[in-house]
Amino acid sequence: PIGGMFVWVKLNNSRIDTERLLPKAFNRGVLYVPGKGFYHNEDGHDTMRLNFTYPTVNQIEIGIERLANIIREELK
């Protein structure tokens, strides 16, 4: 990716706050960088940076599945 060692994710859902979801993700073994810190006005509550340089492909697949489940739970 052009962005270096991170993939930028925008969920396009104002109900999702990735900073608030981070503890739940951490408890399930998933870490990411909430995106709002990369905005000058702290918008971007539904964005995150995902690193792909350290984990294996299998770990990435498991992490994405866990993250997707967390987001689905949030939207219920």
Biopython code that builds the backbone (N, CA, C, O; Angstrom):
import numpy as np
from Bio.PDB.StructureBuilder import StructureBuilder

atoms = [
    (1, "PRO", "N", (0.816, -1.211, 0.000)),
    (1, "PRO", "CA", (0.000, 0.000, 0.000)),
    (1, "PRO", "C", (0.855, 1.269, 0.000)),
    (1, "PRO", "O", (1.985, 1.271, 0.489)),
    (2, "ILE", "N", (0.315, 2.313, -0.539)),
    (2, "ILE", "CA", (1.003, 3.590, -0.616)),
    (2, "ILE", "C", (1.265, 4.147, 0.778)),
    (2, "ILE", "O", (2.227, 4.892, 0.965)),
    (3, "GLY", "N", (0.434, 3.806, 1.760)),
    (3, "GLY", "CA", (0.533, 4.367, 3.103)),
    (3, "GLY", "C", (1.639, 3.791, 3.962)),
    (3, "GLY", "O", (1.654, 4.041, 5.168)),
    (4, "GLY", "N", (2.551, 3.043, 3.409)),
    (4, "GLY", "CA", (3.631, 2.482, 4.208)),
    (4, "GLY", "C", (3.236, 1.166, 4.831)),
    (4, "GLY", "O", (2.806, 0.246, 4.135)),
    (5, "MET", "N", (3.379, 1.069, 6.143)),
    (5, "MET", "CA", (3.127, -0.208, 6.807)),
    (5, "MET", "C", (1.764, -0.271, 7.497)),
    (5, "MET", "O", (1.535, -1.131, 8.347)),
    (6, "PHE", "N", (0.875, 0.628, 7.136)),
    (6, "PHE", "CA", (-0.473, 0.648, 7.703)),
    (6, "PHE", "C", (-1.523, 0.707, 6.602)),
    (6, "PHE", "O", (-1.290, 1.265, 5.530)),
    (7, "VAL", "N", (-2.658, 0.135, 6.882)),
    (7, "VAL", "CA", (-3.823, 0.266, 6.027)),
    (7, "VAL", "C", (-4.795, 1.183, 6.759)),
    (7, "VAL", "O", (-5.085, 0.976, 7.937)),
    (8, "TRP", "N", (-5.296, 2.192, 6.061)),
    (8, "TRP", "CA", (-6.256, 3.131, 6.632)),
    (8, "TRP", "C", (-7.653, 2.577, 6.422)),
    (8, "TRP", "O", (-8.013, 2.203, 5.306)),
    (9, "VAL", "N", (-8.436, 2.522, 7.481)),
    (9, "VAL", "CA", (-9.795, 1.988, 7.408)),
    (9, "VAL", "C", (-10.776, 3.073, 7.815)),
    (9, "VAL", "O", (-10.636, 3.681, 8.877)),
    (10, "LYS", "N", (-11.768, 3.313, 6.968)),
    (10, "LYS", "CA", (-12.874, 4.219, 7.294)),
    (10, "LYS", "C", (-14.141, 3.398, 7.255)),
    (10, "LYS", "O", (-14.481, 2.827, 6.219)),
    (11, "LEU", "N", (-14.839, 3.332, 8.363)),
    (11, "LEU", "CA", (-16.021, 2.487, 8.477)),
    (11, "LEU", "C", (-17.281, 3.130, 7.922)),
    (11, "LEU", "O", (-18.281, 2.443, 7.711)),
    (12, "ASN", "N", (-17.252, 4.434, 7.680)),
    (12, "ASN", "CA", (-18.404, 5.149, 7.133)),
    (12, "ASN", "C", (-19.672, 4.941, 7.962)),
    (12, "ASN", "O", (-20.761, 4.740, 7.425)),
    (13, "ASN", "N", (-19.500, 4.994, 9.277)),
    (13, "ASN", "CA", (-20.649, 4.846, 10.161)),
    (13, "ASN", "C", (-20.402, 5.706, 11.396)),
    (13, "ASN", "O", (-19.519, 5.407, 12.199)),
    (14, "SER", "N", (-21.175, 6.758, 11.543)),
    (14, "SER", "CA", (-20.963, 7.697, 12.646)),
    (14, "SER", "C", (-21.290, 7.081, 14.008)),
    (14, "SER", "O", (-20.940, 7.658, 15.038)),
    (15, "ARG", "N", (-21.948, 5.930, 14.034)),
    (15, "ARG", "CA", (-22.251, 5.259, 15.303)),
    (15, "ARG", "C", (-21.024, 4.558, 15.887)),
    (15, "ARG", "O", (-21.019, 4.199, 17.064)),
    (16, "ILE", "N", (-19.999, 4.363, 15.083)),
    (16, "ILE", "CA", (-18.799, 3.663, 15.524)),
    (16, "ILE", "C", (-17.755, 4.668, 15.991)),
    (16, "ILE", "O", (-17.439, 5.618, 15.274)),
    (17, "ASP", "N", (-17.227, 4.464, 17.176)),
    (17, "ASP", "CA", (-16.120, 5.265, 17.702)),
    (17, "ASP", "C", (-14.977, 4.289, 17.969)),
    (17, "ASP", "O", (-15.001, 3.555, 18.957)),
    (18, "THR", "N", (-13.987, 4.282, 17.098)),
    (18, "THR", "CA", (-12.915, 3.293, 17.202)),
    (18, "THR", "C", (-12.079, 3.464, 18.471)),
    (18, "THR", "O", (-11.492, 2.498, 18.958)),
    (19, "GLU", "N", (-12.020, 4.672, 19.003)),
    (19, "GLU", "CA", (-11.293, 4.868, 20.261)),
    (19, "GLU", "C", (-12.025, 4.170, 21.413)),
    (19, "GLU", "O", (-11.398, 3.561, 22.279)),
    (20, "ARG", "N", (-13.331, 4.266, 21.412)),
    (20, "ARG", "CA", (-14.134, 3.623, 22.462)),
    (20, "ARG", "C", (-14.115, 2.100, 22.342)),
    (20, "ARG", "O", (-14.214, 1.397, 23.347)),
    (21, "LEU", "N", (-13.987, 1.582, 21.096)),
    (21, "LEU", "CA", (-13.976, 0.134, 20.886)),
    (21, "LEU", "C", (-12.620, -0.506, 21.169)),
    (21, "LEU", "O", (-12.521, -1.727, 21.291)),
    (22, "LEU", "N", (-11.585, 0.310, 21.272)),
    (22, "LEU", "CA", (-10.236, -0.232, 21.430)),
    (22, "LEU", "C", (-10.082, -1.162, 22.639)),
    (22, "LEU", "O", (-9.471, -2.219, 22.482)),
    (23, "PRO", "N", (-10.593, -0.840, 23.831)),
    (23, "PRO", "CA", (-10.449, -1.780, 24.957)),
    (23, "PRO", "C", (-11.094, -3.144, 24.681)),
    (23, "PRO", "O", (-10.547, -4.181, 25.057)),
    (24, "LYS", "N", (-12.244, -3.136, 24.030)),
    (24, "LYS", "CA", (-12.900, -4.405, 23.697)),
    (24, "LYS", "C", (-12.050, -5.200, 22.713)),
    (24, "LYS", "O", (-11.911, -6.416, 22.847)),
    (25, "ALA", "N", (-11.483, -4.515, 21.725)),
    (25, "ALA", "CA", (-10.612, -5.187, 20.756)),
    (25, "ALA", "C", (-9.370, -5.734, 21.461)),
    (25, "ALA", "O", (-8.964, -6.870, 21.215)),
    (26, "PHE", "N", (-8.777, -4.935, 22.325)),
    (26, "PHE", "CA", (-7.591, -5.362, 23.067)),
    (26, "PHE", "C", (-7.881, -6.629, 23.865)),
    (26, "PHE", "O", (-7.063, -7.548, 23.893)),
    (27, "ASN", "N", (-9.041, -6.679, 24.511)),
    (27, "ASN", "CA", (-9.418, -7.863, 25.297)),
    (27, "ASN", "C", (-9.573, -9.105, 24.432)),
    (27, "ASN", "O", (-9.538, -10.226, 24.939)),
    (28, "ARG", "N", (-9.745, -8.907, 23.129)),
    (28, "ARG", "CA", (-9.868, -10.044, 22.198)),
    (28, "ARG", "C", (-8.594, -10.247, 21.378)),
    (28, "ARG", "O", (-8.585, -10.988, 20.395)),
    (29, "GLY", "N", (-7.528, -9.582, 21.794)),
    (29, "GLY", "CA", (-6.236, -9.801, 21.156)),
    (29, "GLY", "C", (-5.992, -9.028, 19.882)),
    (29, "GLY", "O", (-5.149, -9.417, 19.074)),
    (30, "VAL", "N", (-6.721, -7.927, 19.684)),
    (30, "VAL", "CA", (-6.578, -7.118, 18.471)),
    (30, "VAL", "C", (-6.206, -5.692, 18.867)),
    (30, "VAL", "O", (-6.827, -5.103, 19.752)),
    (31, "LEU", "N", (-5.196, -5.148, 18.212)),
    (31, "LEU", "CA", (-4.820, -3.758, 18.440)),
    (31, "LEU", "C", (-4.832, -2.987, 17.134)),
    (31, "LEU", "O", (-4.550, -3.542, 16.072)),
    (32, "TYR", "N", (-5.154, -1.721, 17.216)),
    (32, "TYR", "CA", (-5.117, -0.810, 16.072)),
    (32, "TYR", "C", (-4.912, 0.587, 16.616)),
    (32, "TYR", "O", (-4.953, 0.803, 17.827)),
    (33, "VAL", "N", (-4.694, 1.522, 15.733)),
    (33, "VAL", "CA", (-4.538, 2.917, 16.140)),
    (33, "VAL", "C", (-5.819, 3.656, 15.756)),
    (33, "VAL", "O", (-6.128, 3.756, 14.569)),
    (34, "PRO", "N", (-6.576, 4.179, 16.735)),
    (34, "PRO", "CA", (-7.761, 4.963, 16.386)),
    (34, "PRO", "C", (-7.377, 6.142, 15.504)),
    (34, "PRO", "O", (-6.331, 6.759, 15.706)),
    (35, "GLY", "N", (-8.214, 6.453, 14.534)),
    (35, "GLY", "CA", (-7.872, 7.445, 13.528)),
    (35, "GLY", "C", (-8.063, 8.891, 13.906)),
    (35, "GLY", "O", (-7.511, 9.764, 13.237)),
    (36, "LYS", "N", (-8.820, 9.191, 14.949)),
    (36, "LYS", "CA", (-9.145, 10.596, 15.206)),
    (36, "LYS", "C", (-7.911, 11.441, 15.496)),
    (36, "LYS", "O", (-7.941, 12.649, 15.261)),
    (37, "GLY", "N", (-6.834, 10.858, 15.995)),
    (37, "GLY", "CA", (-5.616, 11.602, 16.258)),
    (37, "GLY", "C", (-4.909, 12.090, 15.010)),
    (37, "GLY", "O", (-3.991, 12.905, 15.097)),
    (38, "PHE", "N", (-5.322, 11.605, 13.853)),
    (38, "PHE", "CA", (-4.721, 12.005, 12.586)),
    (38, "PHE", "C", (-5.517, 13.113, 11.890)),
    (38, "PHE", "O", (-5.209, 13.495, 10.761)),
    (39, "TYR", "N", (-6.526, 13.615, 12.569)),
    (39, "TYR", "CA", (-7.344, 14.708, 12.045)),
    (39, "TYR", "C", (-7.060, 15.966, 12.863)),
    (39, "TYR", "O", (-6.935, 15.896, 14.086)),
    (40, "HIS", "N", (-6.961, 17.091, 12.209)),
    (40, "HIS", "CA", (-6.674, 18.334, 12.923)),
    (40, "HIS", "C", (-7.816, 18.748, 13.852)),
    (40, "HIS", "O", (-7.590, 19.454, 14.835)),
    (41, "ASN", "N", (-9.022, 18.318, 13.550)),
    (41, "ASN", "CA", (-10.182, 18.697, 14.351)),
    (41, "ASN", "C", (-10.752, 17.509, 15.136)),
    (41, "ASN", "O", (-11.866, 17.587, 15.655)),
    (42, "GLU", "N", (-10.012, 16.443, 15.222)),
    (42, "GLU", "CA", (-10.400, 15.218, 15.921)),
    (42, "GLU", "C", (-11.672, 14.590, 15.377)),
    (42, "GLU", "O", (-12.394, 13.909, 16.105)),
    (43, "ASP", "N", (-11.946, 14.815, 14.100)),
    (43, "ASP", "CA", (-12.983, 14.027, 13.434)),
    (43, "ASP", "C", (-12.411, 12.619, 13.246)),
    (43, "ASP", "O", (-11.386, 12.277, 13.835)),
    (44, "GLY", "N", (-13.049, 11.842, 12.459)),
    (44, "GLY", "CA", (-12.516, 10.521, 12.147)),
    (44, "GLY", "C", (-12.751, 9.494, 13.237)),
    (44, "GLY", "O", (-11.950, 8.575, 13.410)),
    (45, "HIS", "N", (-13.840, 9.642, 13.971)),
    (45, "HIS", "CA", (-14.138, 8.692, 15.038)),
    (45, "HIS", "C", (-14.367, 7.282, 14.508)),
    (45, "HIS", "O", (-14.235, 6.309, 15.251)),
    (46, "ASP", "N", (-14.707, 7.166, 13.231)),
    (46, "ASP", "CA", (-14.980, 5.850, 12.645)),
    (46, "ASP", "C", (-13.821, 5.379, 11.767)),
    (46, "ASP", "O", (-14.028, 4.632, 10.811)),
    (47, "THR", "N", (-12.603, 5.814, 12.091)),
    (47, "THR", "CA", (-11.435, 5.435, 11.309)),
    (47, "THR", "C", (-10.383, 4.770, 12.190)),
    (47, "THR", "O", (-10.374, 4.942, 13.409)),
    (48, "MET", "N", (-9.492, 4.003, 11.548)),
    (48, "MET", "CA", (-8.411, 3.340, 12.271)),
    (48, "MET", "C", (-7.266, 3.010, 11.326)),
    (48, "MET", "O", (-7.447, 2.926, 10.112)),
    (49, "ARG", "N", (-6.100, 2.826, 11.897)),
    (49, "ARG", "CA", (-4.927, 2.379, 11.149)),
    (49, "ARG", "C", (-4.611, 0.959, 11.583)),
    (49, "ARG", "O", (-4.525, 0.667, 12.776)),
    (50, "LEU", "N", (-4.441, 0.083, 10.609)),
    (50, "LEU", "CA", (-4.114, -1.312, 10.879)),
    (50, "LEU", "C", (-2.724, -1.603, 10.339)),
    (50, "LEU", "O", (-2.445, -1.343, 9.168)),
    (51, "ASN", "N", (-1.854, -2.136, 11.177)),
    (51, "ASN", "CA", (-0.502, -2.483, 10.755)),
    (51, "ASN", "C", (-0.493, -3.891, 10.181)),
    (51, "ASN", "O", (-1.123, -4.796, 10.727)),
    (52, "PHE", "N", (0.219, -4.072, 9.085)),
    (52, "PHE", "CA", (0.281, -5.393, 8.472)),
    (52, "PHE", "C", (1.705, -5.923, 8.362)),
    (52, "PHE", "O", (1.911, -6.975, 7.757)),
    (53, "THR", "N", (2.692, -5.234, 8.924)),
    (53, "THR", "CA", (4.082, -5.649, 8.740)),
    (53, "THR", "C", (4.564, -6.668, 9.763)),
    (53, "THR", "O", (5.497, -7.417, 9.474)),
    (54, "TYR", "N", (3.969, -6.723, 10.934)),
    (54, "TYR", "CA", (4.436, -7.631, 11.975)),
    (54, "TYR", "C", (3.673, -8.963, 12.009)),
    (54, "TYR", "O", (4.305, -10.019, 12.060)),
    (55, "PRO", "N", (2.332, -8.943, 11.982)),
    (55, "PRO", "CA", (1.606, -10.218, 12.099)),
    (55, "PRO", "C", (1.692, -11.048, 10.824)),
    (55, "PRO", "O", (1.915, -10.528, 9.730)),
    (56, "THR", "N", (1.509, -12.358, 10.997)),
    (56, "THR", "CA", (1.450, -13.261, 9.845)),
    (56, "THR", "C", (0.119, -13.083, 9.127)),
    (56, "THR", "O", (-0.803, -12.461, 9.654)),
    (57, "VAL", "N", (0.029, -13.627, 7.938)),
    (57, "VAL", "CA", (-1.230, -13.557, 7.188)),
    (57, "VAL", "C", (-2.347, -14.221, 7.989)),
    (57, "VAL", "O", (-3.463, -13.703, 8.035)),
    (58, "ASN", "N", (-2.066, -15.344, 8.611)),
    (58, "ASN", "CA", (-3.076, -16.028, 9.415)),
    (58, "ASN", "C", (-3.518, -15.165, 10.593)),
    (58, "ASN", "O", (-4.710, -15.095, 10.890)),
    (59, "GLN", "N", (-2.574, -14.509, 11.268)),
    (59, "GLN", "CA", (-2.928, -13.626, 12.380)),
    (59, "GLN", "C", (-3.764, -12.442, 11.900)),
    (59, "GLN", "O", (-4.689, -12.016, 12.592)),
    (60, "ILE", "N", (-3.448, -11.915, 10.733)),
    (60, "ILE", "CA", (-4.240, -10.812, 10.172)),
    (60, "ILE", "C", (-5.666, -11.264, 9.902)),
    (60, "ILE", "O", (-6.616, -10.553, 10.228)),
    (61, "GLU", "N", (-5.820, -12.439, 9.310)),
    (61, "GLU", "CA", (-7.168, -12.949, 9.025)),
    (61, "GLU", "C", (-7.974, -13.133, 10.312)),
    (61, "GLU", "O", (-9.151, -12.774, 10.366)),
    (62, "ILE", "N", (-7.347, -13.688, 11.337)),
    (62, "ILE", "CA", (-8.027, -13.866, 12.624)),
    (62, "ILE", "C", (-8.375, -12.510, 13.234)),
    (62, "ILE", "O", (-9.480, -12.323, 13.743)),
    (63, "GLY", "N", (-7.438, -11.568, 13.184)),
    (63, "GLY", "CA", (-7.677, -10.242, 13.737)),
    (63, "GLY", "C", (-8.803, -9.506, 13.041)),
    (63, "GLY", "O", (-9.622, -8.861, 13.696)),
    (64, "ILE", "N", (-8.853, -9.594, 11.718)),
    (64, "ILE", "CA", (-9.921, -8.933, 10.957)),
    (64, "ILE", "C", (-11.269, -9.557, 11.290)),
    (64, "ILE", "O", (-12.268, -8.848, 11.413)),
    (65, "GLU", "N", (-11.304, -10.873, 11.435)),
    (65, "GLU", "CA", (-12.557, -11.543, 11.806)),
    (65, "GLU", "C", (-13.023, -11.079, 13.192)),
    (65, "GLU", "O", (-14.205, -10.798, 13.389)),
    (66, "ARG", "N", (-12.105, -11.002, 14.136)),
    (66, "ARG", "CA", (-12.462, -10.536, 15.485)),
    (66, "ARG", "C", (-12.930, -9.081, 15.450)),
    (66, "ARG", "O", (-13.921, -8.721, 16.086)),
    (67, "LEU", "N", (-12.216, -8.266, 14.711)),
    (67, "LEU", "CA", (-12.581, -6.854, 14.608)),
    (67, "LEU", "C", (-13.954, -6.688, 13.961)),
    (67, "LEU", "O", (-14.755, -5.865, 14.405)),
    (68, "ALA", "N", (-14.226, -7.457, 12.927)),
    (68, "ALA", "CA", (-15.542, -7.406, 12.274)),
    (68, "ALA", "C", (-16.648, -7.798, 13.254)),
    (68, "ALA", "O", (-17.719, -7.191, 13.259)),
    (69, "ASN", "N", (-16.395, -8.794, 14.067)),
    (69, "ASN", "CA", (-17.398, -9.216, 15.065)),
    (69, "ASN", "C", (-17.647, -8.123, 16.094)),
    (69, "ASN", "O", (-18.790, -7.895, 16.490)),
    (70, "ILE", "N", (-16.594, -7.446, 16.529)),
    (70, "ILE", "CA", (-16.742, -6.350, 17.485)),
    (70, "ILE", "C", (-17.593, -5.232, 16.870)),
    (70, "ILE", "O", (-18.473, -4.683, 17.534)),
    (71, "ILE", "N", (-17.333, -4.905, 15.626)),
    (71, "ILE", "CA", (-18.095, -3.840, 14.956)),
    (71, "ILE", "C", (-19.543, -4.262, 14.787)),
    (71, "ILE", "O", (-20.446, -3.458, 15.016)),
    (72, "ARG", "N", (-19.785, -5.502, 14.392)),
    (72, "ARG", "CA", (-21.169, -5.989, 14.269)),
    (72, "ARG", "C", (-21.908, -5.885, 15.597)),
    (72, "ARG", "O", (-23.062, -5.459, 15.638)),
    (73, "GLU", "N", (-21.244, -6.273, 16.679)),
    (73, "GLU", "CA", (-21.861, -6.186, 18.003)),
    (73, "GLU", "C", (-22.212, -4.734, 18.346)),
    (73, "GLU", "O", (-23.260, -4.463, 18.932)),
    (74, "GLU", "N", (-21.340, -3.825, 17.980)),
    (74, "GLU", "CA", (-21.572, -2.407, 18.253)),
    (74, "GLU", "C", (-22.789, -1.877, 17.499)),
    (74, "GLU", "O", (-23.486, -0.988, 17.989)),
    (75, "LEU", "N", (-23.039, -2.405, 16.341)),
    (75, "LEU", "CA", (-24.141, -1.925, 15.505)),
    (75, "LEU", "C", (-25.490, -2.550, 15.860)),
    (75, "LEU", "O", (-26.520, -2.142, 15.324)),
    (76, "LYS", "N", (-25.491, -3.513, 16.739)),
    (76, "LYS", "CA", (-26.767, -4.142, 17.147)),
    (76, "LYS", "C", (-27.563, -3.229, 18.024)),
    (76, "LYS", "O", (-28.656, -3.589, 18.460)),
]
sb = StructureBuilder()
sb.init_structure("model")
sb.init_model(0)
sb.init_chain("A")
sb.init_seg("    ")
for serial, (resi, resn, name, xyz) in enumerate(atoms, 1):
    if name == "N":
        sb.init_residue(resn, " ", resi, " ")
    sb.init_atom(name, np.array(xyz, "f"), 0.0, 1.0, " ", f" {name:<3s}", serial, name[0])
structure = sb.get_structure()
